[in-house]
Amino acid sequence: MQLKELTKAEDQVMQILWQIEKGFVKDIIEKMPEPKPAYNTVSTIVRILETKGFVNHNSYGKTHEYFPIISKDNKLDAQDVDALMKQLENLKKDKP
């Protein structure tokens, strides 16, 4: 399973979503440390996570409730597989 790398900010949002299981942007911001980022910043990060396949949403009018569609364990497993594949590719390159 090939998952795209997460930025530090994206990972922070994912950690919160895994903790709360689902929530609106305001719920995510509440869990963030001070200084709190702007609403639009977090909204953009969540939408990026959605395009990367980590998050989905339910619509309630103009409001969206976000939830993770990749479990924390699956993300870690995919990262382990990706790291192993990179190591194997490097070993192949090193062989004469």
PyRosetta script that sets phi, psi and omega in degrees:
from pyrosetta import init, pose_from_sequence

init()
pose = pose_from_sequence("MQLKELTKAEDQVMQILWQIEKGFVKDIIEKMPEPKPAYNTVSTIVRILETKGFVNHNSYGKTHEYFPIISKDNKLDAQDVDALMKQLENLKKDKP")
pose.set_psi(1, 118.7)
pose.set_omega(1, -178.2)
pose.set_phi(2, -95.4)
pose.set_psi(2, 108.1)
pose.set_omega(2, 176.0)
pose.set_phi(3, -105.5)
pose.set_psi(3, 143.1)
pose.set_omega(3, 178.1)
pose.set_phi(4, -72.8)
pose.set_psi(4, 149.8)
pose.set_omega(4, 177.6)
pose.set_phi(5, -64.3)
pose.set_psi(5, 148.2)
pose.set_omega(5, 176.6)
pose.set_phi(6, -104.8)
pose.set_psi(6, 142.5)
pose.set_omega(6, 172.4)
pose.set_phi(7, -74.3)
pose.set_psi(7, 170.4)
pose.set_omega(7, 178.6)
pose.set_phi(8, -59.6)
pose.set_psi(8, -43.0)
pose.set_omega(8, -179.4)
pose.set_phi(9, -66.5)
pose.set_psi(9, -41.2)
pose.set_omega(9, 178.5)
pose.set_phi(10, -64.4)
pose.set_psi(10, -41.9)
pose.set_omega(10, 178.6)
pose.set_phi(11, -62.9)
pose.set_psi(11, -39.7)
pose.set_omega(11, 178.7)
pose.set_phi(12, -61.0)
pose.set_psi(12, -44.2)
pose.set_omega(12, 178.9)
pose.set_phi(13, -65.3)
pose.set_psi(13, -41.6)
pose.set_omega(13, 178.6)
pose.set_phi(14, -62.5)
pose.set_psi(14, -41.6)
pose.set_omega(14, 178.8)
pose.set_phi(15, -57.9)
pose.set_psi(15, -41.2)
pose.set_omega(15, 179.4)
pose.set_phi(16, -67.7)
pose.set_psi(16, -45.3)
pose.set_omega(16, 179.7)
pose.set_phi(17, -63.0)
pose.set_psi(17, -38.3)
pose.set_omega(17, 176.2)
pose.set_phi(18, -63.7)
pose.set_psi(18, -35.1)
pose.set_omega(18, -179.6)
pose.set_phi(19, -70.8)
pose.set_psi(19, -47.9)
pose.set_omega(19, -175.4)
pose.set_phi(20, -90.5)
pose.set_psi(20, -12.0)
pose.set_omega(20, 176.9)
pose.set_phi(21, 75.4)
pose.set_psi(21, -36.9)
pose.set_omega(21, 173.7)
pose.set_phi(22, -162.8)
pose.set_psi(22, 152.5)
pose.set_omega(22, 179.3)
pose.set_phi(23, 179.0)
pose.set_psi(23, 163.7)
pose.set_omega(23, 175.6)
pose.set_phi(24, -85.4)
pose.set_psi(24, 166.7)
pose.set_omega(24, -179.7)
pose.set_phi(25, -54.5)
pose.set_psi(25, -41.5)
pose.set_omega(25, -179.3)
pose.set_phi(26, -62.1)
pose.set_psi(26, -34.0)
pose.set_omega(26, 177.9)
pose.set_phi(27, -67.0)
pose.set_psi(27, -39.0)
pose.set_omega(27, 178.4)
pose.set_phi(28, -65.2)
pose.set_psi(28, -45.0)
pose.set_omega(28, -179.4)
pose.set_phi(29, -60.9)
pose.set_psi(29, -40.0)
pose.set_omega(29, 179.5)
pose.set_phi(30, -57.0)
pose.set_psi(30, -33.8)
pose.set_omega(30, -177.4)
pose.set_phi(31, -84.5)
pose.set_psi(31, -8.5)
pose.set_omega(31, -177.1)
pose.set_phi(32, -83.1)
pose.set_psi(32, 149.3)
pose.set_omega(32, 179.2)
pose.set_phi(33, -72.5)
pose.set_psi(33, 161.8)
pose.set_omega(33, 174.5)
pose.set_phi(34, -73.2)
pose.set_psi(34, 148.2)
pose.set_omega(34, -8.7)
pose.set_phi(35, -72.9)
pose.set_psi(35, 135.3)
pose.set_omega(35, -178.5)
pose.set_phi(36, -70.0)
pose.set_psi(36, 137.7)
pose.set_omega(36, 176.2)
pose.set_phi(37, -72.5)
pose.set_psi(37, 163.9)
pose.set_omega(37, 178.2)
pose.set_phi(38, -67.5)
pose.set_psi(38, 151.1)
pose.set_omega(38, 178.8)
pose.set_phi(39, -53.9)
pose.set_psi(39, -47.5)
pose.set_omega(39, -177.9)
pose.set_phi(40, -61.6)
pose.set_psi(40, -33.6)
pose.set_omega(40, 179.0)
pose.set_phi(41, -64.3)
pose.set_psi(41, -49.1)
pose.set_omega(41, -179.3)
pose.set_phi(42, -66.6)
pose.set_psi(42, -39.2)
pose.set_omega(42, 177.8)
pose.set_phi(43, -59.6)
pose.set_psi(43, -43.0)
pose.set_omega(43, 178.1)
pose.set_phi(44, -63.9)
pose.set_psi(44, -44.0)
pose.set_omega(44, 180.0)
pose.set_phi(45, -60.7)
pose.set_psi(45, -43.6)
pose.set_omega(45, -179.1)
pose.set_phi(46, -64.7)
pose.set_psi(46, -40.0)
pose.set_omega(46, 178.5)
pose.set_phi(47, -66.4)
pose.set_psi(47, -35.9)
pose.set_omega(47, 175.3)
pose.set_phi(48, -64.2)
pose.set_psi(48, -43.5)
pose.set_omega(48, 177.6)
pose.set_phi(49, -60.0)
pose.set_psi(49, -34.0)
pose.set_omega(49, 178.0)
pose.set_phi(50, -67.2)
pose.set_psi(50, -42.4)
pose.set_omega(50, 178.8)
pose.set_phi(51, -68.3)
pose.set_psi(51, -26.8)
pose.set_omega(51, 178.1)
pose.set_phi(52, -82.3)
pose.set_psi(52, -6.8)
pose.set_omega(52, 176.5)
pose.set_phi(53, 88.2)
pose.set_psi(53, 17.2)
pose.set_omega(53, 179.5)
pose.set_phi(54, -95.3)
pose.set_psi(54, -24.7)
pose.set_omega(54, -170.0)
pose.set_phi(55, -135.8)
pose.set_psi(55, 150.2)
pose.set_omega(55, 170.7)
pose.set_phi(56, -133.8)
pose.set_psi(56, 177.9)
pose.set_omega(56, -178.3)
pose.set_phi(57, -145.5)
pose.set_psi(57, 158.4)
pose.set_omega(57, 167.9)
pose.set_phi(58, -109.5)
pose.set_psi(58, 135.8)
pose.set_omega(58, 180.0)
pose.set_phi(59, -95.6)
pose.set_psi(59, 135.9)
pose.set_omega(59, 174.1)
pose.set_phi(60, -128.8)
pose.set_psi(60, 87.2)
pose.set_omega(60, -173.2)
pose.set_phi(61, 67.4)
pose.set_psi(61, -124.3)
pose.set_omega(61, 179.5)
pose.set_phi(62, -89.6)
pose.set_psi(62, -2.1)
pose.set_omega(62, -176.2)
pose.set_phi(63, -101.2)
pose.set_psi(63, 145.9)
pose.set_omega(63, 178.7)
pose.set_phi(64, -121.0)
pose.set_psi(64, 134.1)
pose.set_omega(64, 172.8)
pose.set_phi(65, -104.7)
pose.set_psi(65, 121.3)
pose.set_omega(65, -174.5)
pose.set_phi(66, -98.1)
pose.set_psi(66, 149.7)
pose.set_omega(66, 177.0)
pose.set_phi(67, -149.2)
pose.set_psi(67, 147.5)
pose.set_omega(67, 179.7)
pose.set_phi(68, -72.6)
pose.set_psi(68, 140.6)
pose.set_omega(68, 174.5)
pose.set_phi(69, -110.5)
pose.set_psi(69, -5.2)
pose.set_omega(69, 173.0)
pose.set_phi(70, -113.2)
pose.set_psi(70, 125.8)
pose.set_omega(70, 178.0)
pose.set_phi(71, -73.8)
pose.set_psi(71, 158.0)
pose.set_omega(71, 178.5)
pose.set_phi(72, -59.1)
pose.set_psi(72, -40.3)
pose.set_omega(72, 179.3)
pose.set_phi(73, -64.5)
pose.set_psi(73, -42.1)
pose.set_omega(73, 178.9)
pose.set_phi(74, -64.0)
pose.set_psi(74, -37.5)
pose.set_omega(74, 178.4)
pose.set_phi(75, -63.0)
pose.set_psi(75, -44.8)
pose.set_omega(75, -179.5)
pose.set_phi(76, -66.0)
pose.set_psi(76, -41.2)
pose.set_omega(76, 178.2)
pose.set_phi(77, -61.4)
pose.set_psi(77, -43.9)
pose.set_omega(77, 180.0)
pose.set_phi(78, -64.5)
pose.set_psi(78, -39.0)
pose.set_omega(78, 177.7)
pose.set_phi(79, -64.5)
pose.set_psi(79, -39.4)
pose.set_omega(79, 178.1)
pose.set_phi(80, -62.5)
pose.set_psi(80, -44.2)
pose.set_omega(80, 179.2)
pose.set_phi(81, -63.6)
pose.set_psi(81, -44.7)
pose.set_omega(81, 179.1)
pose.set_phi(82, -60.9)
pose.set_psi(82, -42.6)
pose.set_omega(82, 179.7)
pose.set_phi(83, -64.3)
pose.set_psi(83, -41.5)
pose.set_omega(83, 178.9)
pose.set_phi(84, -64.4)
pose.set_psi(84, -42.2)
pose.set_omega(84, 178.7)
pose.set_phi(85, -62.1)
pose.set_psi(85, -40.5)
pose.set_omega(85, 178.0)
pose.set_phi(86, -64.0)
pose.set_psi(86, -40.3)
pose.set_omega(86, 178.3)
pose.set_phi(87, -63.8)
pose.set_psi(87, -41.9)
pose.set_omega(87, 178.5)
pose.set_phi(88, -64.0)
pose.set_psi(88, -41.3)
pose.set_omega(88, 177.4)
pose.set_phi(89, -61.7)
pose.set_psi(89, -41.0)
pose.set_omega(89, 178.5)
pose.set_phi(90, -65.6)
pose.set_psi(90, -38.1)
pose.set_omega(90, 177.7)
pose.set_phi(91, -64.3)
pose.set_psi(91, -40.4)
pose.set_omega(91, 178.4)
pose.set_phi(92, -63.3)
pose.set_psi(92, -38.8)
pose.set_omega(92, 179.7)
pose.set_phi(93, -66.7)
pose.set_psi(93, -34.2)
pose.set_omega(93, -177.4)
pose.set_phi(94, -76.3)
pose.set_psi(94, -19.2)
pose.set_omega(94, -179.6)
pose.set_phi(95, -73.4)
pose.set_psi(95, 139.4)
pose.set_omega(95, 178.5)
pose.set_phi(96, -72.3)
pose.dump_pdb("model.pdb")
